[in-house]
């Protein structure tokens, strides 16, 4: 049930941003503790979407309120890429408001493995 509430909060923020953009009004991101709940929710749904055979990528989300790293993809192989994203950009990517090519990021290692994470994250948008 908690994830349903998070999904609704995610949608409310993303749609408020859409309205703000249309009216040329700034809409701030959620407070850091709430934003990080959305980040963790996004990572929880991204992991299974990648599947167990995806090349392992270390995803670091770093910004206001902290920094956290997750290993996504196959747990049987060594990490093939490092990907660093801002929490707001990560949420907007998952929310369908950023194209993978538009997301500022730090990236090293296997570019195709990292791009797979970004592309799959963008495909999760239900908002």
N, C-alpha and C positions, 0 to 999 in steps of 0.2 A: 504494500500500500504506500509506503514511504516514497518509492520510486515514482509512483503516479503523481504525488504531490510535487516532487522535483521536476517532473516533466511539465507540469502545469506552470510552475514558477519559471522554468526555462522559456516556455512559450510566451508567457506574459512579458518577460524582459525583451525577448527578440521582437515581438510585435510592437511593444512600446518604442523600440529603436526604429522600427519601420515607420511608425507614425511620426516620430521625431524627425527622421530624415525627410519625409514628405513635407513636413511643415518647417523645415530648416531650424529645428530646435534641438539642442543637445540633450541626450538622454545618458546619464552616467551609468556605468556598469553597476551591478549589485555590489553591496559592501563585500569586502574581501572574504569574510567567513562564508557568506552565501555563494559567492562566485566559486570558491573552492569546492563547495558541495556540488555545484553544477559540473565542474571539471571532473571530479571523481565519478560522478554519474556518467559523464561522457566516456571516460576511460572504461568503465564497467561494461558499457554496451559496445564499445569499439573492439575490445579483446575478442569476444565471440564472433563478431562480424569478420574479423581477419581470418579466423579459423586456425586450427592447430598446425597446419602446414605452412603458414606464412613465414617468411624469413624473419628471424628475431630482430627487433628494433628497440633500442632504448629510447623511450619518449620521456623527455624532461619538460615539465611545464613550470615556468619560472616567471614570477612577477610579484606584484603587490600581495603580500600575505604569505609568501613563502616560495618554496621550490620542492617539487616532488618528482621522482623518477619511477617509471614502470617499464618492465620488459614485456613487449607485446609480441605475439607470434609464437612460433615453436619454442618450447622450453628445452628441446633436446640439442639444439645447435648453438654455437657461439653467436653473440650479437654481431650483426652485419652492418648496422648503421646506428648513428646517434642523431636524434632529432630534438631540437629545442624550440618550444613555442611559448608565446605569451598566453596567459589564461583567457583573456578576452578573445584573442584571435582563435584559440582552440575552440572555444564555445561557439563563436560565430561560424567557424568552419563546420562544426557538427550541426549547427542550426541552419545550414544552407545559405548563409549570408556572406560567405567568402568562397571564392574559387580556390582550389589547391594552389594554383599558380600565383595567387594574390597574397597568400599568407606569408608575412615576414617570418623567417625561421633561421635557426642555426642548423647546419646539417653537415655530417661527415660520414665517410664510409660508403657503402653501397647505395648509390642514389636511387636505384630502382626499388630497393626495399623500403627506403624512406618515403618515396613517392607513392608506393602502394598504401602505406599508412594514411597519407594525406588524402588520397583518392577514396579510400574506403571510408574515412571519417566524413568526407563530404557526401558520400552516398547514404549516410545514416539520416539525413534530414527528413523529418516528418512534420516540421513546423510550417 
